[in-house]
Amino acid sequence: MHAAPLKYKPGTMRRWIEEDNKGVKILGIRWLLREDRRGQVASSLVIYMRDLVEVTKLRMGRKLFRTTSYDWDR
């Protein structure tokens, strides 16, 4: 998820994403990079989903956020 607001905790955003996007099951969520975020208002989140679903946008409240999917080999 690109341009996620830094003022919210990832767990809170996870709950909102699951509530606003029916059928999306999230296994885990984390910030993409552990960098110094002073002065930044947004960053990218990595969202681990239970099922491989092609999602290009996720709704969180009134906003739509652009996503990029990756097929991670575990």
mmCIF file of the N, C-alpha and C atoms, coordinates in Angstrom:
data_MODEL
# 
_entry.id   MODEL 
# 
loop_
_atom_site.group_PDB 
_atom_site.id 
_atom_site.type_symbol 
_atom_site.label_atom_id 
_atom_site.label_alt_id 
_atom_site.label_comp_id 
_atom_site.label_asym_id 
_atom_site.label_entity_id 
_atom_site.label_seq_id 
_atom_site.pdbx_PDB_ins_code 
_atom_site.Cartn_x 
_atom_site.Cartn_y 
_atom_site.Cartn_z 
_atom_site.occupancy 
_atom_site.B_iso_or_equiv 
_atom_site.pdbx_formal_charge 
_atom_site.auth_seq_id 
_atom_site.auth_comp_id 
_atom_site.auth_asym_id 
_atom_site.auth_atom_id 
_atom_site.pdbx_PDB_model_num 
ATOM 1   N N  . MET A 1 1  ? 0.856   -1.161  0.000  1.00 0.00 ? 1  MET A N  1 
ATOM 2   C CA . MET A 1 1  ? 0.000   0.000   0.000  1.00 0.00 ? 1  MET A CA 1 
ATOM 3   C C  . MET A 1 1  ? 0.899   1.220   0.000  1.00 0.00 ? 1  MET A C  1 
ATOM 4   N N  . HIS A 1 2  ? 0.690   2.094   -0.936 1.00 0.00 ? 2  HIS A N  1 
ATOM 5   C CA . HIS A 1 2  ? 1.541   3.278   -1.076 1.00 0.00 ? 2  HIS A CA 1 
ATOM 6   C C  . HIS A 1 2  ? 0.897   4.487   -0.404 1.00 0.00 ? 2  HIS A C  1 
ATOM 7   N N  . ALA A 1 3  ? 1.707   5.353   0.137  1.00 0.00 ? 3  ALA A N  1 
ATOM 8   C CA . ALA A 1 3  ? 1.287   6.622   0.745  1.00 0.00 ? 3  ALA A CA 1 
ATOM 9   C C  . ALA A 1 3  ? 0.351   6.429   1.929  1.00 0.00 ? 3  ALA A C  1 
ATOM 10  N N  . ALA A 1 4  ? 0.645   5.464   2.768  1.00 0.00 ? 4  ALA A N  1 
ATOM 11  C CA . ALA A 1 4  ? -0.151  5.245   3.981  1.00 0.00 ? 4  ALA A CA 1 
ATOM 12  C C  . ALA A 1 4  ? 0.214   6.313   5.016  1.00 0.00 ? 4  ALA A C  1 
ATOM 13  N N  . PRO A 1 5  ? -0.767  6.890   5.699  1.00 0.00 ? 5  PRO A N  1 
ATOM 14  C CA . PRO A 1 5  ? -0.472  7.948   6.672  1.00 0.00 ? 5  PRO A CA 1 
ATOM 15  C C  . PRO A 1 5  ? 0.290   7.411   7.878  1.00 0.00 ? 5  PRO A C  1 
ATOM 16  N N  . LEU A 1 6  ? 1.320   8.122   8.285  1.00 0.00 ? 6  LEU A N  1 
ATOM 17  C CA . LEU A 1 6  ? 2.159   7.700   9.405  1.00 0.00 ? 6  LEU A CA 1 
ATOM 18  C C  . LEU A 1 6  ? 1.541   7.995   10.767 1.00 0.00 ? 6  LEU A C  1 
ATOM 19  N N  . LYS A 1 7  ? 0.483   8.787   10.806 1.00 0.00 ? 7  LYS A N  1 
ATOM 20  C CA . LYS A 1 7  ? -0.075  9.165   12.103 1.00 0.00 ? 7  LYS A CA 1 
ATOM 21  C C  . LYS A 1 7  ? -0.903  8.061   12.748 1.00 0.00 ? 7  LYS A C  1 
ATOM 22  N N  . TYR A 1 8  ? -1.150  6.944   12.038 1.00 0.00 ? 8  TYR A N  1 
ATOM 23  C CA . TYR A 1 8  ? -1.911  5.827   12.583 1.00 0.00 ? 8  TYR A CA 1 
ATOM 24  C C  . TYR A 1 8  ? -1.015  4.608   12.746 1.00 0.00 ? 8  TYR A C  1 
ATOM 25  N N  . LYS A 1 9  ? -1.336  3.765   13.715 1.00 0.00 ? 9  LYS A N  1 
ATOM 26  C CA . LYS A 1 9  ? -0.591  2.525   13.918 1.00 0.00 ? 9  LYS A CA 1 
ATOM 27  C C  . LYS A 1 9  ? -0.998  1.515   12.849 1.00 0.00 ? 9  LYS A C  1 
ATOM 28  N N  . PRO A 1 10 ? -0.067  0.645   12.417 1.00 0.00 ? 10 PRO A N  1 
ATOM 29  C CA . PRO A 1 10 ? -0.409  -0.363  11.405 1.00 0.00 ? 10 PRO A CA 1 
ATOM 30  C C  . PRO A 1 10 ? -1.581  -1.263  11.811 1.00 0.00 ? 10 PRO A C  1 
ATOM 31  N N  . GLY A 1 11 ? -1.692  -1.618  13.084 1.00 0.00 ? 11 GLY A N  1 
ATOM 32  C CA . GLY A 1 11 ? -2.790  -2.470  13.541 1.00 0.00 ? 11 GLY A CA 1 
ATOM 33  C C  . GLY A 1 11 ? -4.147  -1.806  13.366 1.00 0.00 ? 11 GLY A C  1 
ATOM 34  N N  . THR A 1 12 ? -4.192  -0.505  13.616 1.00 0.00 ? 12 THR A N  1 
ATOM 35  C CA . THR A 1 12 ? -5.439  0.248   13.427 1.00 0.00 ? 12 THR A CA 1 
ATOM 36  C C  . THR A 1 12 ? -5.803  0.295   11.953 1.00 0.00 ? 12 THR A C  1 
ATOM 37  N N  . MET A 1 13 ? -4.802  0.550   11.101 1.00 0.00 ? 13 MET A N  1 
ATOM 38  C CA . MET A 1 13 ? -5.068  0.593   9.661  1.00 0.00 ? 13 MET A CA 1 
ATOM 39  C C  . MET A 1 13 ? -5.490  -0.776  9.147  1.00 0.00 ? 13 MET A C  1 
ATOM 40  N N  . ARG A 1 14 ? -4.933  -1.850  9.699  1.00 0.00 ? 14 ARG A N  1 
ATOM 41  C CA . ARG A 1 14 ? -5.325  -3.207  9.305  1.00 0.00 ? 14 ARG A CA 1 
ATOM 42  C C  . ARG A 1 14 ? -6.817  -3.426  9.558  1.00 0.00 ? 14 ARG A C  1 
ATOM 43  N N  . ARG A 1 15 ? -7.281  -3.033  10.745 1.00 0.00 ? 15 ARG A N  1 
ATOM 44  C CA . ARG A 1 15 ? -8.692  -3.192  11.087 1.00 0.00 ? 15 ARG A CA 1 
ATOM 45  C C  . ARG A 1 15 ? -9.578  -2.392  10.136 1.00 0.00 ? 15 ARG A C  1 
ATOM 46  N N  . TRP A 1 16 ? -9.189  -1.154  9.841  1.00 0.00 ? 16 TRP A N  1 
ATOM 47  C CA . TRP A 1 16 ? -9.973  -0.322  8.938  1.00 0.00 ? 16 TRP A CA 1 
ATOM 48  C C  . TRP A 1 16 ? -10.014 -0.913  7.534  1.00 0.00 ? 16 TRP A C  1 
ATOM 49  N N  . ILE A 1 17 ? -8.872  -1.417  7.050  1.00 0.00 ? 17 ILE A N  1 
ATOM 50  C CA . ILE A 1 17 ? -8.816  -1.994  5.704  1.00 0.00 ? 17 ILE A CA 1 
ATOM 51  C C  . ILE A 1 17 ? -9.728  -3.210  5.613  1.00 0.00 ? 17 ILE A C  1 
ATOM 52  N N  . GLU A 1 18 ? -9.689  -4.085  6.619  1.00 0.00 ? 18 GLU A N  1 
ATOM 53  C CA . GLU A 1 18 ? -10.547 -5.274  6.605  1.00 0.00 ? 18 GLU A CA 1 
ATOM 54  C C  . GLU A 1 18 ? -12.024 -4.896  6.699  1.00 0.00 ? 18 GLU A C  1 
ATOM 55  N N  . GLU A 1 19 ? -12.354 -3.856  7.455  1.00 0.00 ? 19 GLU A N  1 
ATOM 56  C CA . GLU A 1 19 ? -13.752 -3.425  7.566  1.00 0.00 ? 19 GLU A CA 1 
ATOM 57  C C  . GLU A 1 19 ? -14.258 -2.807  6.275  1.00 0.00 ? 19 GLU A C  1 
ATOM 58  N N  . ASP A 1 20 ? -13.435 -2.035  5.593  1.00 0.00 ? 20 ASP A N  1 
ATOM 59  C CA . ASP A 1 20 ? -13.862 -1.299  4.401  1.00 0.00 ? 20 ASP A CA 1 
ATOM 60  C C  . ASP A 1 20 ? -13.728 -2.090  3.107  1.00 0.00 ? 20 ASP A C  1 
ATOM 61  N N  . ASN A 1 21 ? -13.026 -3.208  3.111  1.00 0.00 ? 21 ASN A N  1 
ATOM 62  C CA . ASN A 1 21 ? -12.820 -4.026  1.908  1.00 0.00 ? 21 ASN A CA 1 
ATOM 63  C C  . ASN A 1 21 ? -13.269 -5.447  2.221  1.00 0.00 ? 21 ASN A C  1 
ATOM 64  N N  . LYS A 1 22 ? -14.520 -5.723  1.980  1.00 0.00 ? 22 LYS A N  1 
ATOM 65  C CA . LYS A 1 22 ? -15.077 -7.045  2.287  1.00 0.00 ? 22 LYS A CA 1 
ATOM 66  C C  . LYS A 1 22 ? -14.352 -8.112  1.472  1.00 0.00 ? 22 LYS A C  1 
ATOM 67  N N  . GLY A 1 23 ? -14.039 -9.208  2.102  1.00 0.00 ? 23 GLY A N  1 
ATOM 68  C CA . GLY A 1 23 ? -13.355 -10.304 1.424  1.00 0.00 ? 23 GLY A CA 1 
ATOM 69  C C  . GLY A 1 23 ? -11.844 -10.267 1.531  1.00 0.00 ? 23 GLY A C  1 
ATOM 70  N N  . VAL A 1 24 ? -11.284 -9.186  2.067  1.00 0.00 ? 24 VAL A N  1 
ATOM 71  C CA . VAL A 1 24 ? -9.835  -9.076  2.230  1.00 0.00 ? 24 VAL A CA 1 
ATOM 72  C C  . VAL A 1 24 ? -9.469  -9.604  3.609  1.00 0.00 ? 24 VAL A C  1 
ATOM 73  N N  . LYS A 1 25 ? -8.644  -10.636 3.643  1.00 0.00 ? 25 LYS A N  1 
ATOM 74  C CA . LYS A 1 25 ? -8.166  -11.217 4.897  1.00 0.00 ? 25 LYS A CA 1 
ATOM 75  C C  . LYS A 1 25 ? -6.675  -10.961 5.014  1.00 0.00 ? 25 LYS A C  1 
ATOM 76  N N  . ILE A 1 26 ? -6.275  -10.231 6.036  1.00 0.00 ? 26 ILE A N  1 
ATOM 77  C CA . ILE A 1 26 ? -4.881  -9.835  6.219  1.00 0.00 ? 26 ILE A CA 1 
ATOM 78  C C  . ILE A 1 26 ? -4.235  -10.700 7.295  1.00 0.00 ? 26 ILE A C  1 
ATOM 79  N N  . LEU A 1 27 ? -3.088  -11.298 6.945  1.00 0.00 ? 27 LEU A N  1 
ATOM 80  C CA . LEU A 1 27 ? -2.319  -12.087 7.911  1.00 0.00 ? 27 LEU A CA 1 
ATOM 81  C C  . LEU A 1 27 ? -1.387  -11.219 8.744  1.00 0.00 ? 27 LEU A C  1 
ATOM 82  N N  . GLY A 1 28 ? -0.795  -10.221 8.117  1.00 0.00 ? 28 GLY A N  1 
ATOM 83  C CA . GLY A 1 28 ? 0.153   -9.356  8.802  1.00 0.00 ? 28 GLY A CA 1 
ATOM 84  C C  . GLY A 1 28 ? 0.318   -8.043  8.077  1.00 0.00 ? 28 GLY A C  1 
ATOM 85  N N  . ILE A 1 29 ? 0.851   -7.065  8.782  1.00 0.00 ? 29 ILE A N  1 
ATOM 86  C CA . ILE A 1 29 ? 1.047   -5.741  8.201  1.00 0.00 ? 29 ILE A CA 1 
ATOM 87  C C  . ILE A 1 29 ? 2.276   -5.117  8.861  1.00 0.00 ? 29 ILE A C  1 
ATOM 88  N N  . ARG A 1 30 ? 3.102   -4.408  8.084  1.00 0.00 ? 30 ARG A N  1 
ATOM 89  C CA . ARG A 1 30 ? 4.292   -3.752  8.647  1.00 0.00 ? 30 ARG A CA 1 
ATOM 90  C C  . ARG A 1 30 ? 4.701   -2.606  7.732  1.00 0.00 ? 30 ARG A C  1 
ATOM 91  N N  . TRP A 1 31 ? 5.509   -1.717  8.249  1.00 0.00 ? 31 TRP A N  1 
ATOM 92  C CA . TRP A 1 31 ? 6.061   -0.651  7.414  1.00 0.00 ? 31 TRP A CA 1 
ATOM 93  C C  . TRP A 1 31 ? 7.097   -1.260  6.470  1.00 0.00 ? 31 TRP A C  1 
ATOM 94  N N  . LEU A 1 32 ? 7.205   -0.725  5.262  1.00 0.00 ? 32 LEU A N  1 
ATOM 95  C CA . LEU A 1 32 ? 8.152   -1.251  4.280  1.00 0.00 ? 32 LEU A CA 1 
ATOM 96  C C  . LEU A 1 32 ? 9.593   -1.068  4.746  1.00 0.00 ? 32 LEU A C  1 
ATOM 97  N N  . LEU A 1 33 ? 9.939   0.104   5.193  1.00 0.00 ? 33 LEU A N  1 
ATOM 98  C CA . LEU A 1 33 ? 11.315  0.402   5.608  1.00 0.00 ? 33 LEU A CA 1 
ATOM 99  C C  . LEU A 1 33 ? 11.339  0.934   7.026  1.00 0.00 ? 33 LEU A C  1 
ATOM 100 N N  . ARG A 1 34 ? 12.374  0.580   7.757  1.00 0.00 ? 34 ARG A N  1 
ATOM 101 C CA . ARG A 1 34 ? 12.579  1.148   9.087  1.00 0.00 ? 34 ARG A CA 1 
ATOM 102 C C  . ARG A 1 34 ? 13.552  2.312   8.935  1.00 0.00 ? 34 ARG A C  1 
ATOM 103 N N  . GLU A 1 35 ? 13.004  3.442   8.610  1.00 0.00 ? 35 GLU A N  1 
ATOM 104 C CA . GLU A 1 35 ? 13.833  4.616   8.361  1.00 0.00 ? 35 GLU A CA 1 
ATOM 105 C C  . GLU A 1 35 ? 13.410  5.743   9.297  1.00 0.00 ? 35 GLU A C  1 
ATOM 106 N N  . ASP A 1 36 ? 14.222  6.758   9.366  1.00 0.00 ? 36 ASP A N  1 
ATOM 107 C CA . ASP A 1 36 ? 13.884  7.924   10.174 1.00 0.00 ? 36 ASP A CA 1 
ATOM 108 C C  . ASP A 1 36 ? 12.746  8.656   9.479  1.00 0.00 ? 36 ASP A C  1 
ATOM 109 N N  . ARG A 1 37 ? 11.609  8.771   10.146 1.00 0.00 ? 37 ARG A N  1 
ATOM 110 C CA . ARG A 1 37 ? 10.415  9.330   9.504  1.00 0.00 ? 37 ARG A CA 1 
ATOM 111 C C  . ARG A 1 37 ? 10.132  10.773  9.919  1.00 0.00 ? 37 ARG A C  1 
ATOM 112 N N  . ARG A 1 38 ? 11.055  11.407  10.584 1.00 0.00 ? 38 ARG A N  1 
ATOM 113 C CA . ARG A 1 38 ? 10.806  12.806  10.959 1.00 0.00 ? 38 ARG A CA 1 
ATOM 114 C C  . ARG A 1 38 ? 10.632  13.639  9.703  1.00 0.00 ? 38 ARG A C  1 
ATOM 115 N N  . GLY A 1 39 ? 9.579   14.409  9.662  1.00 0.00 ? 39 GLY A N  1 
ATOM 116 C CA . GLY A 1 39 ? 9.319   15.259  8.508  1.00 0.00 ? 39 GLY A CA 1 
ATOM 117 C C  . GLY A 1 39 ? 8.470   14.595  7.443  1.00 0.00 ? 39 GLY A C  1 
ATOM 118 N N  . GLN A 1 40 ? 8.282   13.287  7.515  1.00 0.00 ? 40 GLN A N  1 
ATOM 119 C CA . GLN A 1 40 ? 7.444   12.584  6.546  1.00 0.00 ? 40 GLN A CA 1 
ATOM 120 C C  . GLN A 1 40 ? 6.021   12.493  7.066  1.00 0.00 ? 40 GLN A C  1 
ATOM 121 N N  . VAL A 1 41 ? 5.061   12.467  6.164  1.00 0.00 ? 41 VAL A N  1 
ATOM 122 C CA . VAL A 1 41 ? 3.667   12.290  6.570  1.00 0.00 ? 41 VAL A CA 1 
ATOM 123 C C  . VAL A 1 41 ? 3.096   10.981  6.048  1.00 0.00 ? 41 VAL A C  1 
ATOM 124 N N  . ALA A 1 42 ? 3.815   10.301  5.133  1.00 0.00 ? 42 ALA A N  1 
ATOM 125 C CA . ALA A 1 42 ? 3.314   9.053   4.563  1.00 0.00 ? 42 ALA A CA 1 
ATOM 126 C C  . ALA A 1 42 ? 4.475   8.135   4.210  1.00 0.00 ? 42 ALA A C  1 
ATOM 127 N N  . SER A 1 43 ? 4.187   6.828   4.182  1.00 0.00 ? 43 SER A N  1 
ATOM 128 C CA . SER A 1 43 ? 5.168   5.824   3.809  1.00 0.00 ? 43 SER A CA 1 
ATOM 129 C C  . SER A 1 43 ? 4.411   4.634   3.233  1.00 0.00 ? 43 SER A C  1 
ATOM 130 N N  . SER A 1 44 ? 5.130   3.604   2.828  1.00 0.00 ? 44 SER A N  1 
ATOM 131 C CA . SER A 1 44 ? 4.493   2.422   2.257  1.00 0.00 ? 44 SER A CA 1 
ATOM 132 C C  . SER A 1 44 ? 4.353   1.327   3.309  1.00 0.00 ? 44 SER A C  1 
ATOM 133 N N  . LEU A 1 45 ? 3.239   0.617   3.254  1.00 0.00 ? 45 LEU A N  1 
ATOM 134 C CA . LEU A 1 45 ? 2.970   -0.519  4.125  1.00 0.00 ? 45 LEU A CA 1 
ATOM 135 C C  . LEU A 1 45 ? 3.077   -1.803  3.329  1.00 0.00 ? 45 LEU A C  1 
ATOM 136 N N  . VAL A 1 46 ? 3.574   -2.849  3.963  1.00 0.00 ? 46 VAL A N  1 
ATOM 137 C CA . VAL A 1 46 ? 3.547   -4.184  3.370  1.00 0.00 ? 46 VAL A CA 1 
ATOM 138 C C  . VAL A 1 46 ? 2.390   -4.909  4.042  1.00 0.00 ? 46 VAL A C  1 
ATOM 139 N N  . ILE A 1 47 ? 1.473   -5.436  3.232  1.00 0.00 ? 47 ILE A N  1 
ATOM 140 C CA . ILE A 1 47 ? 0.292   -6.124  3.742  1.00 0.00 ? 47 ILE A CA 1 
ATOM 141 C C  . ILE A 1 47 ? 0.351   -7.564  3.258  1.00 0.00 ? 47 ILE A C  1 
ATOM 142 N N  . TYR A 1 48 ? 0.401   -8.504  4.200  1.00 0.00 ? 48 TYR A N  1 
ATOM 143 C CA . TYR A 1 48 ? 0.413   -9.923  3.865  1.00 0.00 ? 48 TYR A CA 1 
ATOM 144 C C  . TYR A 1 48 ? -1.025  -10.420 3.883  1.00 0.00 ? 48 TYR A C  1 
ATOM 145 N N  . MET A 1 49 ? -1.505  -10.867 2.713  1.00 0.00 ? 49 MET A N  1 
ATOM 146 C CA . MET A 1 49 ? -2.894  -11.300 2.587  1.00 0.00 ? 49 MET A CA 1 
ATOM 147 C C  . MET A 1 49 ? -2.978  -12.819 2.582  1.00 0.00 ? 49 MET A C  1 
ATOM 148 N N  . ARG A 1 50 ? -4.092  -13.354 3.116  1.00 0.00 ? 50 ARG A N  1 
ATOM 149 C CA . ARG A 1 50 ? -4.274  -14.802 3.213  1.00 0.00 ? 50 ARG A CA 1 
ATOM 150 C C  . ARG A 1 50 ? -4.395  -15.452 1.852  1.00 0.00 ? 50 ARG A C  1 
ATOM 151 N N  . ASP A 1 51 ? -5.165  -14.866 0.957  1.00 0.00 ? 51 ASP A N  1 
ATOM 152 C CA . ASP A 1 51 ? -5.363  -15.421 -0.378 1.00 0.00 ? 51 ASP A CA 1 
ATOM 153 C C  . ASP A 1 51 ? -4.710  -14.517 -1.401 1.00 0.00 ? 51 ASP A C  1 
ATOM 154 N N  . LEU A 1 52 ? -4.224  -15.123 -2.468 1.00 0.00 ? 52 LEU A N  1 
ATOM 155 C CA . LEU A 1 52 ? -3.637  -14.351 -3.552 1.00 0.00 ? 52 LEU A CA 1 
ATOM 156 C C  . LEU A 1 52 ? -4.770  -13.728 -4.363 1.00 0.00 ? 52 LEU A C  1 
ATOM 157 N N  . VAL A 1 53 ? -5.006  -12.456 -4.133 1.00 0.00 ? 53 VAL A N  1 
ATOM 158 C CA . VAL A 1 53 ? -6.063  -11.716 -4.804 1.00 0.00 ? 53 VAL A CA 1 
ATOM 159 C C  . VAL A 1 53 ? -5.413  -10.512 -5.464 1.00 0.00 ? 53 VAL A C  1 
ATOM 160 N N  . GLU A 1 54 ? -5.766  -10.268 -6.711 1.00 0.00 ? 54 GLU A N  1 
ATOM 161 C CA . GLU A 1 54 ? -5.232  -9.100  -7.408 1.00 0.00 ? 54 GLU A CA 1 
ATOM 162 C C  . GLU A 1 54 ? -6.009  -7.869  -6.956 1.00 0.00 ? 54 GLU A C  1 
ATOM 163 N N  . VAL A 1 55 ? -5.379  -7.056  -6.123 1.00 0.00 ? 55 VAL A N  1 
ATOM 164 C CA . VAL A 1 55 ? -6.003  -5.848  -5.602 1.00 0.00 ? 55 VAL A CA 1 
ATOM 165 C C  . VAL A 1 55 ? -5.175  -4.672  -6.081 1.00 0.00 ? 55 VAL A C  1 
ATOM 166 N N  . THR A 1 56 ? -5.796  -3.757  -6.816 1.00 0.00 ? 56 THR A N  1 
ATOM 167 C CA . THR A 1 56 ? -5.052  -2.584  -7.287 1.00 0.00 ? 56 THR A CA 1 
ATOM 168 C C  . THR A 1 56 ? -5.273  -1.382  -6.389 1.00 0.00 ? 56 THR A C  1 
ATOM 169 N N  . LYS A 1 57 ? -6.385  -1.386  -5.638 1.00 0.00 ? 57 LYS A N  1 
ATOM 170 C CA . LYS A 1 57 ? -6.670  -0.292  -4.712 1.00 0.00 ? 57 LYS A CA 1 
ATOM 171 C C  . LYS A 1 57 ? -7.350  -0.857  -3.478 1.00 0.00 ? 57 LYS A C  1 
ATOM 172 N N  . LEU A 1 58 ? -7.028  -0.285  -2.331 1.00 0.00 ? 58 LEU A N  1 
ATOM 173 C CA . LEU A 1 58 ? -7.682  -0.646  -1.081 1.00 0.00 ? 58 LEU A CA 1 
ATOM 174 C C  . LEU A 1 58 ? -8.330  0.605   -0.497 1.00 0.00 ? 58 LEU A C  1 
ATOM 175 N N  . ARG A 1 59 ? -9.523  0.459   0.009  1.00 0.00 ? 59 ARG A N  1 
ATOM 176 C CA . ARG A 1 59 ? -10.225 1.573   0.640  1.00 0.00 ? 59 ARG A CA 1 
ATOM 177 C C  . ARG A 1 59 ? -9.928  1.567   2.136  1.00 0.00 ? 59 ARG A C  1 
ATOM 178 N N  . MET A 1 60 ? -9.656  2.754   2.654  1.00 0.00 ? 60 MET A N  1 
ATOM 179 C CA . MET A 1 60 ? -9.510  2.942   4.089  1.00 0.00 ? 60 MET A CA 1 
ATOM 180 C C  . MET A 1 60 ? -10.237 4.246   4.415  1.00 0.00 ? 60 MET A C  1 
ATOM 181 N N  . GLY A 1 61 ? -11.455 4.113   4.936  1.00 0.00 ? 61 GLY A N  1 
ATOM 182 C CA . GLY A 1 61 ? -12.284 5.294   5.163  1.00 0.00 ? 61 GLY A CA 1 
ATOM 183 C C  . GLY A 1 61 ? -12.767 5.847   3.837  1.00 0.00 ? 61 GLY A C  1 
ATOM 184 N N  . ARG A 1 62 ? -12.604 7.139   3.641  1.00 0.00 ? 62 ARG A N  1 
ATOM 185 C CA . ARG A 1 62 ? -13.045 7.776   2.391  1.00 0.00 ? 62 ARG A CA 1 
ATOM 186 C C  . ARG A 1 62 ? -11.987 7.741   1.295  1.00 0.00 ? 62 ARG A C  1 
ATOM 187 N N  . LYS A 1 63 ? -10.770 7.300   1.625  1.00 0.00 ? 63 LYS A N  1 
ATOM 188 C CA . LYS A 1 63 ? -9.671  7.351   0.654  1.00 0.00 ? 63 LYS A CA 1 
ATOM 189 C C  . LYS A 1 63 ? -9.403  5.994   0.026  1.00 0.00 ? 63 LYS A C  1 
ATOM 190 N N  . LEU A 1 64 ? -8.984  6.021   -1.223 1.00 0.00 ? 64 LEU A N  1 
ATOM 191 C CA . LEU A 1 64 ? -8.505  4.827   -1.927 1.00 0.00 ? 64 LEU A CA 1 
ATOM 192 C C  . LEU A 1 64 ? -6.994  4.915   -2.010 1.00 0.00 ? 64 LEU A C  1 
ATOM 193 N N  . PHE A 1 65 ? -6.317  3.813   -1.696 1.00 0.00 ? 65 PHE A N  1 
ATOM 194 C CA . PHE A 1 65 ? -4.861  3.775   -1.733 1.00 0.00 ? 65 PHE A CA 1 
ATOM 195 C C  . PHE A 1 65 ? -4.409  2.812   -2.823 1.00 0.00 ? 65 PHE A C  1 
ATOM 196 N N  . ARG A 1 66 ? -3.427  3.235   -3.598 1.00 0.00 ? 66 ARG A N  1 
ATOM 197 C CA . ARG A 1 66 ? -2.862  2.419   -4.673 1.00 0.00 ? 66 ARG A CA 1 
ATOM 198 C C  . ARG A 1 66 ? -2.026  1.300   -4.059 1.00 0.00 ? 66 ARG A C  1 
ATOM 199 N N  . THR A 1 67 ? -2.094  0.128   -4.673 1.00 0.00 ? 67 THR A N  1 
ATOM 200 C CA . THR A 1 67 ? -1.322  -1.016  -4.191 1.00 0.00 ? 67 THR A CA 1 
ATOM 201 C C  . THR A 1 67 ? -0.516  -1.630  -5.328 1.00 0.00 ? 67 THR A C  1 
ATOM 202 N N  . THR A 1 68 ? 0.514   -2.342  -4.974 1.00 0.00 ? 68 THR A N  1 
ATOM 203 C CA . THR A 1 68 ? 1.314   -3.132  -5.910 1.00 0.00 ? 68 THR A CA 1 
ATOM 204 C C  . THR A 1 68 ? 1.417   -4.522  -5.327 1.00 0.00 ? 68 THR A C  1 
ATOM 205 N N  . SER A 1 69 ? 1.091   -5.554  -6.113 1.00 0.00 ? 69 SER A N  1 
ATOM 206 C CA . SER A 1 69 ? 1.154   -6.911  -5.561 1.00 0.00 ? 69 SER A CA 1 
ATOM 207 C C  . SER A 1 69 ? 2.459   -7.593  -5.933 1.00 0.00 ? 69 SER A C  1 
ATOM 208 N N  . TYR A 1 70 ? 2.903   -8.409  -5.019 1.00 0.00 ? 70 TYR A N  1 
ATOM 209 C CA . TYR A 1 70 ? 4.098   -9.218  -5.201 1.00 0.00 ? 70 TYR A CA 1 
ATOM 210 C C  . TYR A 1 70 ? 3.746   -10.648 -4.805 1.00 0.00 ? 70 TYR A C  1 
ATOM 211 N N  . ASP A 1 71 ? 4.250   -11.601 -5.536 1.00 0.00 ? 71 ASP A N  1 
ATOM 212 C CA . ASP A 1 71 ? 4.047   -13.008 -5.197 1.00 0.00 ? 71 ASP A CA 1 
ATOM 213 C C  . ASP A 1 71 ? 5.318   -13.488 -4.520 1.00 0.00 ? 71 ASP A C  1 
ATOM 214 N N  . TRP A 1 72 ? 5.312   -13.497 -3.190 1.00 0.00 ? 72 TRP A N  1 
ATOM 215 C CA . TRP A 1 72 ? 6.484   -13.881 -2.416 1.00 0.00 ? 72 TRP A CA 1 
ATOM 216 C C  . TRP A 1 72 ? 6.553   -15.390 -2.339 1.00 0.00 ? 72 TRP A C  1 
ATOM 217 N N  . ASP A 1 73 ? 7.705   -15.950 -2.631 1.00 0.00 ? 73 ASP A N  1 
ATOM 218 C CA . ASP A 1 73 ? 7.926   -17.390 -2.449 1.00 0.00 ? 73 ASP A CA 1 
ATOM 219 C C  . ASP A 1 73 ? 8.436   -17.598 -1.040 1.00 0.00 ? 73 ASP A C  1 
ATOM 220 N N  . ARG A 1 74 ? 7.690   -18.371 -0.271 1.00 0.00 ? 74 ARG A N  1 
ATOM 221 C CA . ARG A 1 74 ? 8.120   -18.600 1.118  1.00 0.00 ? 74 ARG A CA 1 
ATOM 222 C C  . ARG A 1 74 ? 8.861   -19.893 1.232  1.00 0.00 ? 74 ARG A C  1 
# 
